[in-house]
């Protein structure tokens, strides 16, 4: 967490501690351990604690974060960013790819695009689109106009499919491997939800908008 504009508080340690205490409460409330999150007081305008240690905040002895791999320490925002551990990509799980859009490209055909959430997608794979109940073969997979042997979790890919019209599938559909636990409709599910901009109290008649990936 970068605590910015410390120059406007005259580099106040009390103000820094107040913000750390308040934000730590929010972090804990949403399920994270505050001890695993570094807090860095900075001034983006003056560059304090961005790349180099600031002389305006001698009271700041550096940040510390605890992870499964051990404890990490540093003084600057750059060091805190470098200490971020990349997430483990769930490529071993069944394919789930929510569609962002579907395009019709001349000379190529129908090209759905979206971000691979889990699993992998590759040419020759027979995929299913739910809940449209459309099954087809993937002809090719591309990212940034380059052909991929396979799309991995985190990749925003476009893939060409056989004999499917742009009217058959749409944004919000989920692409999955028809031979490995394909996505299917469910009567009910359990989820952790975050409610934004609620009216102060949730009661009968409140009508929230539910966002689930691209649906």
N, CA, C and O of each residue as an XYZ file, in Angstrom:
860
protein
N       0.856     -1.174      0.000
C       0.000      0.000      0.000
C       0.896      1.228      0.000
O       1.695      1.415      0.917
N       0.766      2.066     -1.025
C       1.528      3.310     -1.102
C       0.690      4.427     -0.483
O      -0.390      4.746     -0.981
N       1.187      5.017      0.595
C       0.492      6.131      1.252
C       1.082      7.416      0.684
O       2.166      7.843      1.082
N       0.363      8.022     -0.241
C       0.874      9.136     -1.041
C       0.621     10.489     -0.372
O      -0.100     10.596      0.620
N       1.247     11.519     -0.957
C       1.077     12.927     -0.546
C       1.495     13.168      0.904
O       0.895     13.981      1.607
N       2.518     12.461      1.334
C       3.020     12.674      2.690
C       3.551     14.089      2.873
O       3.604     14.590      3.996
N       3.948     14.742      1.770
C       4.437     16.124      1.854
C       3.344     17.086      2.316
O       3.638     18.102      2.945
N       2.072     16.767      2.003
C       0.967     17.660      2.395
C       0.657     17.562      3.881
O      -0.032     18.423      4.426
N       1.158     16.523      4.542
C       0.957     16.385      5.993
C       2.234     16.748      6.759
O       2.362     16.481      7.954
N       3.178     17.369      6.028
C       4.479     17.731      6.609
C       5.200     16.494      7.148
O       5.838     16.522      8.200
N       5.068     15.412      6.382
C       5.755     14.153      6.656
C       5.381     13.594      8.032
O       6.234     13.083      8.758
N       4.110     13.697      8.375
C       3.630     13.339      9.711
C       3.604     11.826      9.945
O       2.953     11.085      9.208
N       4.309     11.387     10.967
C       4.289      9.974     11.343
C       2.936      9.589     11.922
O       2.462      8.474     11.704
N       2.310     10.505     12.659
C       0.997     10.229     13.248
C      -0.045      9.973     12.171
O      -0.861      9.060     12.292
N      -0.014     10.789     11.107
C      -0.972     10.601     10.008
C      -0.713      9.275      9.294
O      -1.652      8.577      8.910
N       0.559      8.931      9.119
C       0.924      7.651      8.508
C       0.387      6.494      9.344
O      -0.229      5.575      8.803
N       0.611      6.527     10.649
C       0.150      5.452     11.532
C      -1.371      5.334     11.527
O      -1.916      4.233     11.600
N      -2.051      6.477     11.441
C      -3.518      6.485     11.408
C      -4.039      5.767     10.165
O      -4.981      4.978     10.236
N      -3.408      6.056      9.023
C      -3.832      5.433      7.758
C      -3.514      3.939      7.759
O      -4.322      3.132      7.299
N      -2.347      3.570      8.270
C      -1.974      2.151      8.346
C      -2.997      1.377      9.169
O      -3.414      0.286      8.780
N      -3.399      1.939     10.300
C      -4.362      1.272     11.174
C      -5.713      1.105     10.480
O      -6.328      0.041     10.557
N      -6.172      2.162      9.799
C      -7.488      2.117      9.148
C      -7.498      1.155      7.964
O      -8.414      0.344      7.827
N      -6.478      1.244      7.108
C      -6.425      0.386      5.918
C      -6.186     -1.073      6.304
O      -6.699     -1.975      5.641
N      -5.422     -1.316      7.358
C      -5.196     -2.693      7.822
C      -6.513     -3.356      8.199
O      -6.708     -4.548      7.966
N      -7.419     -2.568      8.787
C      -8.743     -3.093      9.129
C      -9.515     -3.514      7.900
O     -10.168     -4.557      7.899
N      -9.445     -2.692      6.830
C     -10.124     -3.033      5.575
C      -9.519     -4.295      4.967
O     -10.240     -5.171      4.489
N      -8.191     -4.379      4.989
C      -7.496     -5.529      4.406
C      -7.895     -6.819      5.118
O      -8.136     -7.843      4.478
N      -7.964     -6.761      6.439
C      -8.348     -7.941      7.222
C      -9.795     -8.323      6.960
O     -10.133     -9.506      6.916
N     -10.656     -7.312      6.786
C     -12.084     -7.555      6.587
C     -12.353     -8.304      5.283
O     -13.295     -9.093      5.211
N     -11.541     -8.071      4.258
C     -11.771     -8.741      2.970
C     -10.974    -10.041      2.839
O     -10.930    -10.639      1.764
N     -10.340    -10.480      3.946
C      -9.758    -11.818      3.948
C      -8.260    -11.918      3.771
O      -7.733    -13.014      3.582
N      -7.553    -10.781      3.829
C      -6.098    -10.826      3.688
C      -5.427    -10.577      5.033
O      -6.020     -9.986      5.935
N      -4.195    -11.029      5.156
C      -3.414    -10.798      6.364
C      -2.655     -9.480      6.222
O      -1.800     -9.366      5.344
N      -2.942     -8.482      7.059
C      -2.249     -7.187      6.946
C      -0.733     -7.297      7.054
O      -0.008     -6.454      6.523
N      -0.245     -8.344      7.746
C       1.196     -8.508      7.895
C       1.875     -8.903      6.582
O       3.095     -8.807      6.451
N       1.070     -9.348      5.611
C       1.632     -9.736      4.314
C       1.610     -8.579      3.318
O       1.988     -8.742      2.158
N       1.164     -7.403      3.782
C       1.046     -6.232      2.908
C       1.988     -5.130      3.389
O       1.830     -4.638      4.507
N       2.966     -4.732      2.567
C       3.856     -3.641      2.982
C       3.172     -2.276      2.854
O       2.408     -2.049      1.915
N       3.443     -1.377      3.789
C       2.948      0.000      3.742
C       4.146      0.924      3.542
O       5.117      0.865      4.297
N       4.071      1.781      2.515
C       5.191      2.669      2.200
C       4.705      4.116      2.131
O       3.871      4.435      1.283
N       5.206      5.006      3.004
C       4.843      6.422      2.905
C       5.644      7.073      1.779
O       6.872      6.990      1.761
N       4.953      7.719      0.842
C       5.645      8.288     -0.321
C       5.128      9.686     -0.639
O       4.102     10.128     -0.120
N       5.860     10.358     -1.496
C       5.376     11.568     -2.156
C       5.656     11.388     -3.634
O       6.804     11.470     -4.073
N       4.610     11.143     -4.397
C       4.780     10.956     -5.830
C       5.295     12.214     -6.508
O       6.034     12.140     -7.489
N       4.903     13.369     -5.986
C       5.300     14.653     -6.583
C       6.795     14.906     -6.382
O       7.492     15.334     -7.302
N       7.276     14.634     -5.163
C       8.682     14.908     -4.848
C       9.575     13.677     -5.029
O      10.800     13.800     -5.063
N       8.971     12.499     -5.143
C       9.753     11.286     -5.372
C      10.249     10.590     -4.118
O      11.038      9.648     -4.201
N       9.792     11.047     -2.951
C      10.259     10.445     -1.698
C       9.819      8.988     -1.571
O       8.647      8.660     -1.754
N      10.777      8.127     -1.257
C      10.552      6.687     -1.046
C       9.990      5.974     -2.273
O       9.464      4.866     -2.167
N      10.103      6.609     -3.428
C       9.661      5.948     -4.660
C      10.759      4.989     -5.148
O      10.579      3.771     -5.178
N      11.895      5.578     -5.527
C      13.032      4.779     -5.989
C      14.154      4.763     -4.961
O      14.882      3.781     -4.817
N      14.272      5.892     -4.244
C      15.339      6.022     -3.252
C      14.755      6.372     -1.891
O      13.671      6.948     -1.794
N      15.484      6.016     -0.850
C      15.044      6.289      0.518
C      14.940      7.793      0.766
O      15.824      8.554      0.371
N      13.859      8.215      1.419
C      13.623      9.635      1.689
C      14.376     10.098      2.934
O      14.527      9.354      3.903
N      14.849     11.360      2.882
C      15.478     11.969      4.061
C      14.466     12.782      4.854
O      14.778     13.282      5.935
N      13.238     12.918      4.317
C      12.206     13.714      4.985
C      11.435     12.924      6.037
O      10.699     13.501      6.837
N      11.608     11.593      6.035
C      10.880     10.754      6.991
C      11.835      9.817      7.716
O      11.769      8.601      7.536
N      12.727     10.376      8.537
C      13.701      9.529      9.246
C      13.048      8.543     10.209
O      13.664      7.555     10.606
N      11.797      8.816     10.583
C      11.073      7.912     11.483
C      10.676      6.608     10.800
O      10.403      5.615     11.475
N      10.639      6.600      9.449
C      10.240      5.387      8.722
C      11.454      4.471      8.582
O      12.400      4.786      7.861
N      11.418      3.340      9.275
C      12.551      2.412      9.287
C      12.464      1.350      8.195
O      13.320      0.470      8.103
N      11.424      1.441      7.373
C      11.272      0.477      6.282
C      10.037     -0.383      6.452
O       9.460     -0.455      7.538
N       9.635     -1.035      5.372
C       8.460     -1.901      5.405
C       8.887     -3.354      5.616
O      10.030     -3.737      5.368
N       7.932     -4.137      6.079
C       8.174     -5.559      6.316
C       6.929     -6.342      5.914
O       5.812     -5.933      6.229
N       7.109     -7.441      5.233
C       5.972     -8.300      4.872
C       6.321     -9.752      5.160
O       7.446    -10.196      4.930
N       5.339    -10.480      5.666
C       5.530    -11.895      5.974
C       4.803    -12.740      4.937
O       3.619    -12.528      4.675
N       5.509    -13.692      4.352
C       4.926    -14.587      3.358
C       5.256    -16.022      3.724
O       6.010    -16.280      4.662
N       4.679    -16.955      2.971
C       4.965    -18.373      3.204
C       6.439    -18.686      2.952
O       7.009    -19.607      3.537
N       7.042    -17.886      2.058
C       8.449    -18.113      1.727
C       9.384    -17.481      2.748
O      10.589    -17.732      2.726
N       8.835    -16.658      3.647
C       9.662    -15.997      4.650
C       9.356    -14.515      4.739
O       8.394    -14.031      4.142
N      10.179    -13.801      5.485
C       9.980    -12.369      5.699
C      10.796    -11.561      4.693
O      11.924    -11.925      4.359
N      10.213    -10.458      4.213
C      10.910     -9.573      3.280
C      10.841     -8.146      3.807
O       9.837     -7.736      4.389
N      11.922     -7.391      3.596
C      11.975     -6.011      4.062
C      12.499     -5.102      2.958
O      13.113     -5.559      1.994
N      12.245     -3.811      3.118
C      12.732     -2.833      2.158
C      12.402     -1.432      2.618
O      11.781     -1.242      3.663
N      12.821     -0.441      1.829
C      12.595      0.955      2.186
C      11.700      1.687      1.178
O      10.984      2.616      1.551
N      11.736      1.273     -0.093
C      11.069      2.051     -1.141
C       9.883      1.313     -1.766
O       9.697      0.110     -1.579
N       9.087      2.088     -2.517
C       7.942      1.515     -3.226
C       8.415      0.545     -4.303
O       7.802     -0.502     -4.514
N       9.508      0.893     -4.986
C      10.044      0.013     -6.024
C      10.416     -1.348     -5.447
O      10.137     -2.381     -6.056
N      11.045     -1.350     -4.276
C      11.421     -2.613     -3.632
C      10.182     -3.409     -3.227
O      10.176     -4.637     -3.298
N       9.127     -2.698     -2.800
C       7.882     -3.373     -2.417
C       7.221     -4.020     -3.630
O       6.668     -5.116     -3.535
N       7.283     -3.333     -4.772
C       6.711     -3.891     -6.007
C       7.509     -5.118     -6.447
O       6.940     -6.128     -6.859
N       8.840     -5.013     -6.353
C       9.694     -6.143     -6.740
C       9.490     -7.351     -5.830
O       9.781     -8.482     -6.219
N       8.989     -7.109     -4.617
C       8.793     -8.200     -3.654
C       7.461     -8.916     -3.833
O       7.183     -9.892     -3.136
N       6.629     -8.432     -4.770
C       5.338     -9.086     -5.019
C       5.583    -10.457     -5.649
O       6.308    -10.572     -6.637
N       4.987    -11.475     -5.081
C       5.160    -12.828     -5.605
C       4.123    -13.087     -6.695
O       2.929    -12.896     -6.462
N       4.555    -13.518     -7.874
C       3.591    -13.795     -8.941
C       2.643    -14.914     -8.540
O       3.067    -15.886     -7.916
N       1.367    -14.792     -8.889
C       0.402    -15.828     -8.501
C       0.648    -17.137     -9.239
O       1.174    -17.146    -10.352
N       0.267    -18.229     -8.614
C       0.365    -19.538     -9.260
C      -0.780    -19.657    -10.261
O      -1.951    -19.564     -9.896
N      -0.430    -19.861    -11.512
C      -1.443    -19.949    -12.558
C      -2.054    -21.351    -12.577
O      -1.324    -22.328    -12.742
N      -3.379    -21.474    -12.412
C      -4.025    -22.795    -12.330
C      -4.214    -23.447    -13.696
O      -5.341    -23.644    -14.150
N      -3.086    -23.784    -14.353
C      -3.166    -24.375    -15.692
C      -3.557    -25.846    -15.650
O      -3.909    -26.425    -16.678
N      -3.497    -26.463    -14.451
C      -3.831    -27.885    -14.341
C      -5.324    -28.118    -14.134
O      -5.783    -29.260    -14.149
N      -6.084    -27.039    -13.941
C      -7.530    -27.175    -13.734
C      -8.263    -27.194    -15.074
O      -7.680    -26.829    -16.095
N      -9.541    -27.616    -15.088
C     -10.312    -27.611    -16.336
C     -10.416    -26.202    -16.920
O     -10.440    -25.214    -16.186
N     -10.478    -26.126    -18.238
C     -10.537    -24.837    -18.932
C     -11.801    -24.052    -18.584
O     -12.913    -24.578    -18.632
N     -11.603    -22.784    -18.233
C     -12.706    -21.839    -18.066
C     -12.272    -20.519    -18.694
O     -11.298    -19.902    -18.262
N     -13.008    -20.096    -19.718
C     -12.671    -18.871    -20.430
C     -13.946    -18.066    -20.693
O     -14.652    -18.341    -21.663
N     -14.253    -17.079    -19.848
C     -15.436    -16.238    -20.088
C     -15.196    -15.340    -21.307
O     -14.148    -14.705    -21.419
N     -16.164    -15.294    -22.207
C     -15.993    -14.510    -23.432
C     -16.157    -13.019    -23.168
O     -17.117    -12.582    -22.534
N     -15.196    -12.252    -23.672
C     -15.249    -10.793    -23.580
C     -16.040    -10.233    -24.759
O     -16.827     -9.299    -24.604
N     -15.822    -10.814    -25.939
C     -16.507    -10.388    -27.160
C     -16.407    -11.494    -28.194
O     -15.637    -12.442    -28.044
N     -17.211    -11.352    -29.258
C     -17.155    -12.297    -30.377
C     -17.104    -11.481    -31.663
O     -17.960    -10.626    -31.892
N     -16.102    -11.742    -32.503
C     -15.920    -10.977    -33.731
C     -16.048    -11.881    -34.957
O     -15.792    -13.084    -34.898
N     -16.452    -11.261    -36.070
C     -16.437    -11.943    -37.357
C     -15.375    -11.260    -38.200
O     -15.520    -10.093    -38.565
N     -14.308    -11.983    -38.508
C     -13.174    -11.416    -39.229
C     -13.115    -12.017    -40.624
O     -13.080    -13.236    -40.792
N     -13.103    -11.139    -41.621
C     -13.100    -11.574    -43.012
C     -11.914    -12.459    -43.344
O     -10.778    -12.132    -42.999
N     -12.167    -13.577    -44.010
C     -11.108    -14.500    -44.394
C     -10.701    -15.455    -43.291
O      -9.944    -16.396    -43.529
N     -11.200    -15.219    -42.081
C     -10.862    -16.093    -40.951
C     -12.105    -16.765    -40.390
O     -12.144    -17.985    -40.230
N     -13.126    -15.955    -40.091
C     -14.369    -16.509    -39.556
C     -14.689    -15.946    -38.187
O     -14.348    -14.804    -37.879
N     -15.339    -16.743    -37.374
C     -15.762    -16.313    -36.038
C     -14.603    -16.433    -35.051
O     -13.970    -17.483    -34.936
N     -14.340    -15.333    -34.340
C     -13.227    -15.297    -33.382
C     -13.727    -14.793    -32.023
O     -13.896    -13.587    -31.841
N     -13.965    -15.703    -31.066
C     -14.271    -15.275    -29.701
C     -12.979    -14.811    -29.019
O     -11.902    -15.333    -29.306
N     -13.089    -13.835    -28.122
C     -11.923    -13.383    -27.369
C     -12.259    -13.356    -25.881
O     -13.412    -13.146    -25.505
N     -11.264    -13.567    -25.044
C     -11.477    -13.546    -23.599
C     -10.207    -13.908    -22.859
O      -9.184    -14.223    -23.467
N     -10.283    -13.861    -21.550
C      -9.131    -14.153    -20.691
C      -9.243    -15.575    -20.147
O     -10.273    -15.958    -19.593
N      -8.178    -16.346    -20.309
C      -8.148    -17.706    -19.765
C      -8.045    -17.608    -18.240
O      -7.057    -17.095    -17.715
N      -9.056    -18.095    -17.538
C      -9.046    -18.053    -16.071
C      -8.350    -19.285    -15.494
O      -7.497    -19.167    -14.615
N      -8.715    -20.460    -15.990
C      -8.071    -21.702    -15.547
C      -7.898    -22.619    -16.751
O      -8.577    -22.464    -17.766
N      -6.971    -23.587    -16.624
C      -6.768    -24.544    -17.706
C      -5.989    -23.947    -18.863
O      -5.385    -22.882    -18.739
N      -6.011    -24.646    -19.990
C      -5.327    -24.184    -21.199
C      -6.237    -24.388    -22.400
O      -7.135    -25.230    -22.383
N      -5.988    -23.597    -23.447
C      -6.743    -23.748    -24.692
C      -5.744    -23.848    -25.835
O      -4.787    -23.076    -25.894
N      -5.960    -24.789    -26.740
C      -5.020    -24.987    -27.839
C      -5.771    -25.425    -29.094
O      -6.917    -25.868    -29.023
N      -5.111    -25.295    -30.236
C      -5.702    -25.699    -31.507
C      -5.989    -27.196    -31.495
O      -5.202    -27.987    -30.976
N      -7.142    -27.578    -32.081
C      -7.539    -28.978    -32.131
C      -8.431    -29.394    -30.985
O      -9.038    -30.464    -31.026
N      -8.518    -28.557    -29.956
C      -9.359    -28.875    -28.804
C     -10.834    -28.693    -29.168
O     -11.201    -27.724    -29.833
N     -11.671    -29.628    -28.729
C     -13.119    -29.509    -28.930
C     -13.696    -28.835    -27.688
O     -13.647    -29.383    -26.587
N     -14.248    -27.625    -27.890
C     -14.713    -26.830    -26.750
C     -16.233    -26.689    -26.753
O     -16.906    -26.876    -27.767
N     -16.730    -26.355    -25.586
C     -18.167    -26.161    -25.400
C     -18.402    -24.754    -24.859
O     -17.651    -24.273    -24.011
N     -19.454    -24.098    -25.359
C     -19.827    -22.774    -24.863
C     -21.116    -22.896    -24.058
O     -22.142    -23.331    -24.579
N     -21.056    -22.511    -22.788
C     -22.242    -22.566    -21.924
C     -22.665    -21.140    -21.586
O     -21.809    -20.266    -21.448
N     -23.971    -20.884    -21.450
C     -25.074    -21.847    -21.559
C     -25.642    -21.974    -22.968
O     -26.753    -22.474    -23.145
N     -24.879    -21.520    -23.986
C     -25.391    -21.555    -25.360
C     -25.518    -22.973    -25.904
O     -26.208    -23.196    -26.898
N     -24.848    -23.944    -25.250
C     -24.871    -25.348    -25.679
C     -24.353    -25.505    -27.103
O     -24.939    -26.223    -27.913
N     -23.244    -24.820    -27.399
C     -22.591    -24.908    -28.705
C     -21.254    -25.625    -28.529
O     -20.456    -25.261    -27.665
N     -21.015    -26.649    -29.354
C     -19.758    -27.396    -29.303
C     -19.061    -27.285    -30.645
O     -19.691    -27.446    -31.690
N     -17.751    -27.007    -30.623
C     -17.011    -26.829    -31.867
C     -15.530    -27.082    -31.629
O     -15.093    -27.284    -30.496
N     -14.764    -27.067    -32.718
C     -13.319    -27.284    -32.620
C     -12.566    -25.969    -32.752
O     -12.936    -25.106    -33.548
N     -11.506    -25.824    -31.965
C     -10.650    -24.636    -32.038
C      -9.660    -24.819    -33.190
O      -8.916    -25.799    -33.229
N      -9.659    -23.867    -34.126
C      -8.761    -23.964    -35.277
C      -7.393    -23.354    -34.986
O      -6.368    -23.875    -35.426
N      -7.382    -22.236    -34.237
C      -6.113    -21.580    -33.902
C      -6.312    -20.671    -32.699
O      -7.431    -20.256    -32.397
N      -5.209    -20.364    -32.014
C      -5.236    -19.481    -30.840
C      -4.187    -18.395    -31.037
O      -3.043    -18.688    -31.383
N      -4.578    -17.134    -30.817
C      -3.645    -16.021    -30.991
C      -3.692    -15.069    -29.808
O      -4.708    -14.952    -29.124
N      -2.568    -14.390    -29.581
C      -2.512    -13.302    -28.603
C      -1.600    -12.226    -29.172
O      -0.465    -12.509    -29.556
N      -2.089    -10.995    -29.229
C      -1.336     -9.868    -29.796
C      -0.855    -10.192    -31.210
O       0.286     -9.904    -31.574
N      -1.743    -10.795    -31.998
C      -1.488    -11.116    -33.408
C      -0.383    -12.158    -33.597
O       0.168    -12.289    -34.690
N      -0.062    -12.892    -32.542
C       0.913    -13.974    -32.654
C       0.243    -15.307    -32.332
O      -0.505    -15.414    -31.360
N       0.513    -16.315    -33.149
C      -0.079    -17.638    -32.934
C       0.555    -18.316    -31.722
O       1.777    -18.329    -31.572
N      -0.294    -18.880    -30.862
C       0.179    -19.576    -29.669
C      -0.020    -21.078    -29.819
O      -0.979    -21.525    -30.449
N       0.891    -21.856    -29.236
C       0.673    -23.304    -29.188
C      -0.431    -23.606    -28.179
O      -1.193    -24.558    -28.342
N      -0.507    -22.767    -27.118
C      -1.591    -22.879    -26.149
C      -1.734    -21.578    -25.371
O      -0.760    -20.862    -25.141
N      -2.978    -21.285    -24.967
C      -3.245    -20.129    -24.127
C      -3.268    -20.558    -22.674
O      -3.906    -21.553    -22.329
N      -2.575    -19.816    -21.818
C      -2.452    -20.156    -20.399
C      -3.250    -19.188    -19.535
O      -3.622    -18.114    -20.007
N      -3.521    -19.542    -18.277
C      -4.256    -18.640    -17.389
C      -3.608    -17.257    -17.328
O      -2.396    -17.131    -17.160
N      -4.436    -16.227    -17.468
C      -3.941    -14.853    -17.492
C      -3.799    -14.303    -18.890
O      -3.717    -13.087    -19.068
N      -3.768    -15.182    -19.903
C      -3.635    -14.727    -21.291
C      -4.974    -14.226    -21.827
O      -6.005    -14.874    -21.649
N      -4.948    -13.061    -22.487
C      -6.121    -12.567    -23.206
C      -5.986    -13.014    -24.654
O      -5.188    -12.457    -25.408
N      -6.758    -14.010    -25.039
C      -6.575    -14.649    -26.339
C      -7.791    -14.470    -27.243
O      -8.906    -14.195    -26.799
N      -7.517    -14.640    -28.523
C      -8.571    -14.748    -29.522
C      -8.401    -16.105    -30.171
O      -7.275    -16.516    -30.451
N      -9.503    -16.816    -30.419
C      -9.364    -18.144    -31.022
C     -10.436    -18.348    -32.085
O     -11.606    -18.015    -31.898
N      -9.995    -18.903    -33.200
C     -10.880    -19.154    -34.335
C     -11.586    -20.495    -34.145
O     -10.949    -21.496    -33.818
N     -12.909    -20.512    -34.353
C     -13.681    -21.739    -34.162
C     -14.407    -22.129    -35.449
O     -14.753    -21.273    -36.263
N     -14.631    -23.431    -35.617
C     -15.246    -23.967    -36.831
C     -16.770    -23.905    -36.787
O     -17.389    -24.188    -35.761
N     -17.356    -23.535    -37.909
C     -18.807    -23.649    -38.143
C     -19.672    -23.062    -37.027
O     -20.687    -23.642    -36.642
N     -19.255    -21.904    -36.517
C     -20.034    -21.213    -35.487
C     -20.268    -19.783    -35.940
O     -19.328    -19.088    -36.327
N     -21.513    -19.343    -35.892
C     -21.852    -17.973    -36.267
C     -21.671    -17.044    -35.069
O     -21.746    -17.481    -33.920
N     -21.434    -15.764    -35.343
C     -21.319    -14.784    -34.253
C     -22.637    -14.651    -33.497
O     -22.666    -14.134    -32.381
N     -23.722    -15.116    -34.102
C     -25.033    -15.056    -33.445
C     -25.256    -16.233    -32.482
O     -26.160    -16.204    -31.648
N     -24.415    -17.267    -32.616
C     -24.593    -18.468    -31.784
C     -24.046    -18.302    -30.370
O     -24.563    -18.897    -29.424
N     -22.998    -17.490    -30.229
C     -22.369    -17.280    -28.918
C     -22.233    -15.785    -28.671
O     -22.249    -14.987    -29.608
N     -22.097    -15.413    -27.396
C     -22.006    -13.979    -27.091
C     -21.208    -13.738    -25.813
O     -20.847    -14.669    -25.094
N     -20.948    -12.463    -25.556
C     -20.240    -12.053    -24.343
C     -20.938    -12.627    -23.109
O     -22.164    -12.589    -23.005
N     -20.151    -13.152    -22.183
C     -20.719    -13.740    -20.971
C     -20.773    -15.253    -21.015
O     -20.805    -15.903    -19.971
N     -20.783    -15.834    -22.235
C     -20.709    -17.296    -22.338
C     -19.348    -17.775    -21.815
O     -18.361    -17.040    -21.847
N     -19.319    -19.018    -21.335
C     -18.070    -19.578    -20.803
C     -17.612    -20.725    -21.694
O     -18.358    -21.671    -21.943
N     -16.379    -20.628    -22.168
C     -15.789    -21.672    -23.005
C     -15.058    -22.673    -22.112
O     -14.326    -22.280    -21.203
N     -15.256    -23.969    -22.373
C     -14.584    -25.012    -21.593
C     -14.281    -26.205    -22.488
O     -14.827    -26.326    -23.585
N     -13.411    -27.079    -22.012
C     -13.025    -28.280    -22.749
C     -14.155    -29.306    -22.638
O     -14.524    -29.715    -21.537
N     -14.698    -29.716    -23.782
C     -15.840    -30.638    -23.775
C     -15.480    -32.011    -23.208
O     -16.364    -32.779    -22.826
N     -14.171    -32.323    -23.153
C     -13.740    -33.646    -22.690
C     -13.155    -33.625    -21.274
O     -12.720    -34.658    -20.764
N     -13.147    -32.442    -20.641
C     -12.567    -32.345    -19.296
C     -13.414    -31.423    -18.426
O     -13.176    -30.217    -18.361
N     -14.402    -32.007    -17.762
C     -15.274    -31.272    -16.846
C     -15.807    -29.980    -17.457
O     -15.514    -28.895    -16.954
N     -16.587    -30.081    -18.539
C     -17.108    -28.861    -19.179
C     -18.032    -28.076    -18.256
O     -18.684    -28.641    -17.377
N     -18.076    -26.768    -18.473
C     -18.947    -25.902    -17.674
C     -20.398    -26.267    -17.932
O     -20.794    -26.522    -19.069
N     -21.185    -26.289    -16.866
C     -22.596    -26.622    -17.029
C     -23.443    -25.780    -16.081
O     -22.939    -25.178    -15.133
N     -24.728    -25.757    -16.361
C     -25.640    -24.973    -15.538
C     -25.747    -25.571    -14.139
O     -25.586    -26.776    -13.946
N     -26.022    -24.703    -13.172
C     -26.131    -25.143    -11.782
C     -27.404    -24.584    -11.169
O     -27.800    -23.453    -11.454
N     -28.040    -25.384    -10.329
C     -29.274    -24.935     -9.674
C     -28.976    -23.886     -8.612
O     -29.790    -22.998     -8.360
N     -27.794    -23.995     -7.987
C     -27.411    -23.023     -6.957
C     -25.898    -23.036     -6.795
O     -25.233    -23.979     -7.225
N     -25.359    -22.004     -6.182
C     -23.925    -21.963     -5.914
C     -23.658    -21.075     -4.707
O     -24.467    -20.217     -4.354
N     -22.511    -21.299     -4.084
C     -22.081    -20.489     -2.944
C     -20.956    -19.577     -3.409
O     -20.015    -20.029     -4.061
N     -21.050    -18.303     -3.076
C     -20.043    -17.347     -3.540
C     -19.751    -16.299     -2.485
O     -20.593    -15.994     -1.641
N     -18.542    -15.751     -2.545
C     -18.205    -14.591     -1.728
C     -18.409    -13.366     -2.608
O     -17.814    -13.268     -3.681
N     -19.235    -12.441     -2.167
C     -19.543    -11.271     -2.987
C     -19.088     -9.999     -2.284
O     -19.056     -9.927     -1.055
N     -18.739     -9.000     -3.083
C     -18.393     -7.674     -2.571
C     -19.452     -6.711     -3.077
O     -19.659     -6.589     -4.285
N     -20.124     -6.025     -2.161
C     -21.203     -5.112     -2.537
C     -20.662     -3.690     -2.574
O     -20.139     -3.189     -1.578
N     -20.790     -3.042     -3.730
C     -20.322     -1.677     -3.923
C     -21.505     -0.716     -3.978
O     -22.563     -1.051     -4.512
N     -21.323      0.460     -3.432
C     -22.331      1.535     -3.513
C     -23.709      1.108     -3.019
O     -24.721      1.431     -3.641
N     -23.749      0.386     -1.910
C     -25.056      0.002     -1.375
C     -25.665      1.195     -0.622
O     -24.942      2.108     -0.223
N     -26.969      1.187     -0.431
C     -27.655      2.362      0.130
C     -27.476      2.553      1.636
O     -28.198      3.345      2.241
N     -26.541      1.853      2.243
C     -26.338      1.991      3.681
C     -26.902      0.820      4.448
O     -26.347      0.409      5.466
N     -28.001      0.285      3.962
C     -28.612     -0.887      4.585
C     -29.237     -1.734      3.491
O     -29.972     -1.222      2.646
N     -28.950     -3.024      3.504
C     -29.493     -3.921      2.485
C     -30.779     -4.526      3.019
O     -30.777     -5.232      4.027
N     -31.867     -4.244      2.339
C     -33.174     -4.716      2.795
C     -34.018     -5.122      1.598
O     -33.577     -5.010      0.454
N     -35.226     -5.591      1.859
C     -36.135     -6.018      0.790
C     -36.353     -4.872     -0.192
O     -36.600     -3.732      0.201
N     -36.256     -5.200     -1.475
C     -36.453     -4.190     -2.507
C     -35.156     -3.676     -3.100
O     -35.158     -3.075     -4.174
N     -34.033     -3.910     -2.400
C     -32.737     -3.475     -2.934
C     -32.393     -4.333     -4.146
O     -32.416     -5.561     -4.061
N     -32.075     -3.699     -5.268
C     -31.819     -4.426     -6.519
C     -30.381     -4.188     -6.982
O     -30.119     -3.235     -7.717
N     -29.450     -5.043     -6.560
C     -28.054     -4.871     -6.987
C     -27.830     -5.380     -8.405
O     -28.618     -6.171     -8.924
N     -26.745     -4.918     -9.025
C     -26.324     -5.435    -10.324
C     -25.205     -6.437    -10.064
O     -24.184     -6.090     -9.470
N     -25.393     -7.678    -10.506
C     -24.413     -8.735    -10.257
C     -23.471     -8.868    -11.445
O     -23.906     -9.130    -12.566
N     -22.168     -8.684    -11.192
C     -21.146     -8.886    -12.214
C     -20.409    -10.178    -11.906
O     -19.885    -10.348    -10.804
N     -20.363    -11.096    -12.878
C     -19.642    -12.353    -12.716
C     -18.762    -12.533    -13.950
O     -19.238    -12.955    -15.004
N     -17.476    -12.208    -13.812
C     -16.561    -12.156    -14.955
C     -17.137    -11.214    -16.010
O     -17.260    -10.019    -15.745
N     -17.493    -11.707    -17.192
C     -18.005    -10.810    -18.236
C     -19.518    -10.888    -18.374
O     -20.090    -10.242    -19.253
N     -20.179    -11.673    -17.516
C     -21.631    -11.818    -17.629
C     -22.347    -10.709    -16.864
O     -23.577    -10.667    -16.845
